[in-house]
Amino acid sequence: MNLFSLMTDPAPFMPHGMCLLWEPALIWLHVASDVLTGLAYFSIPVALIVFARRRKDLAYKWMFLLFGAFIFACGTTHFMGAWTLWHANYVAEGLVKGFTAAVSLVTAALLWPLIPKALALPSPSALREANAALAAQVAERERAEQAVRAANDQLTQALRALRASEARYAGMVNNAPDAIFVLDVEPDGNLLLSGANPVTLRELDRPEAELLGRRVEDVFSPMAAGALVAHARACVAGRAPVRYEVSLEGKAGRRVWQVLLSPVADPETGSVVQVVGSSRDLTDYRTLQEELAQASKLATLGTMAAGIAHEMSQPLNAIRITATDLALLLEEEGEATDVPYLRHGLTTIRDQSARMGGIVDQMRQFGRKDGTEAELFDPAEPFRRAAELVGRHFASIDIRLVADLPQDLPKVAGRSAKLEQVALNLLSNARDAIEERRRQAGDRAPGRILVEAGVDGVRNAVVLTVEDDGTGLSPAALEHLFDPFFTTKDTDKGMGLGLSISASIIGAMGGRIEATPQPGGARFTITLPIQPVRQVGASEAVA
């Protein structure tokens, strides 16, 4: 008989219960044990399958399924054990056991190589630590992302502010009334035009594409380029702003431009890489300044009128008296006239006429408009001329004018007539201060004005001082003394422009003027640099 026929017809065998003598207690013990064990074995694979399906990240899921098959087969053998108690179907039981053995062998064969890999899997504590570390990393990454987002927000705001600032800057530059330009400083020293606002382009009368990136010498006129290059290089070398004026001939005639150059340094290297320049048309301002200066001159002459009239009355009286005497002499003596006496009289008339002519010439020279060219001159000479012009008038009102002016002072650069205007203004103010002191004191005490000049070797400058014994200077007056239209006098004695114009004149010569109170008076000090005159000529104007 073969196994198939035995499986279909188990008659030759007797059930397993006969071996147990069909003892009920024993039979049901085996049945209950096998059935319960089988049910338990069947539930375990179901649990494994459910677990494996729900854990998507489960490693070696196939092993769980293999264990489930093995346990399921084991459960089936227990059910077959309960079945064979009544049915002698031992072939089917053997086949089930054979299947179980096969599954068990496969599971065992695959399990042993898997053990090292399974042992390598992290333990729950390691997983918890890893999860904690991962959570920390996630939190850190979230903080980093928040920081990045905050930085991005700040960058966005900064970019927005930068664009707004650039727009404001562009608006200011493009709408500015001044010519504004930018020069790039090349390593070889060349200066290239890299930016220009509409005013600059309009003055150059060329399109922007033809100008940017080109050398200054190729963009500006030779005269303008020469002055610009020289001062720009001085700006780069000195790492400080440079201001200068240049007078240029253009389509609208000669115009005076004030140019300000400022260096721009590289924040990393510290070297100057650009020069930003602005140029303003000062022609109308300079014209007005000249007119104000001329008006101040004429006003000064007006205040000196009484003294000048007194100055000229003396030679006029001498001429009148001498001429009268000579006429009487000729009428009385005729041909017997004393020739030596006549010659002396004529000489007196000639000398006094020359004296009056000198006074008139000096007034005419002082009152005329000045030229624009700078010169080298002795700074004491304008003070001498001013002292000679007002000296006799001051003496007539009991003011002693002492001029201690050496003959060998170093030369300074500027315009002599302008400095004479300053000298006359200071002398006129000194006289007015003495007269005001007399008015306040109710007396006619003598006055004294001292004019001195010398050399300051430390500052390499000529120093000129005008000191008086008038009313002095109050702290309030000192603060605004050189402001336009500020005056301590009555309104009918001046417009308050004299000292303001004087300060402008001295400043244009590179010097400065200072006022200091003195015991019983005041002192004005002028400091002028001793240096060769700049190459002024037609390219520069000096105030």
ABEGO torsion letter per residue (X at the ends): XBAAAAAABAAABBBAAAAAGGBAAAAAAAAAAAAAAAAAAAAAAAAAAAAAAABAABBGAAAAAAAAAAAAAAAAAAAAAAAAAABBBAAAAAAAAAAAAAAAAAAAAAAAAAAAAAAABBBAAAAAAAAAAAAAAAAAAAAAAAAAAAAAAAAAAAAAAAAAAAAAAAAAAAABABBBBBBBBBAAGBBBBABBBAAAAAAAGBBAAAABGBBAAAABBAAAAAAAAAAAAAAAAAGBBBBBBBBBBBAAEBBBBBBBBBBBBBAAAGBBABBBBBBBBAAAAAAAAAAAAAAAAAAAAAAAAAAAAAAAAAAAAAAAAAAAAAAAAAAAAEAABBAAAAAAAAAAAAAAAAAAAAAAAAAAAAABBBBABBBBBBAAAAAAAAAAAAAAAAAAAGBBBBBBBBAABBBBBEBAAAAAAAAAAAAAAAAAAAAAAAAAAGBABBBBBBBBBBBBAAAGBBBBBBBBABAEBBAAAAAAAABBGBBABBAAAEAGAAAAAAAAAAAAAGBBBBBBBBBGEBBBBBBBBBBBBBBAEAABBBX
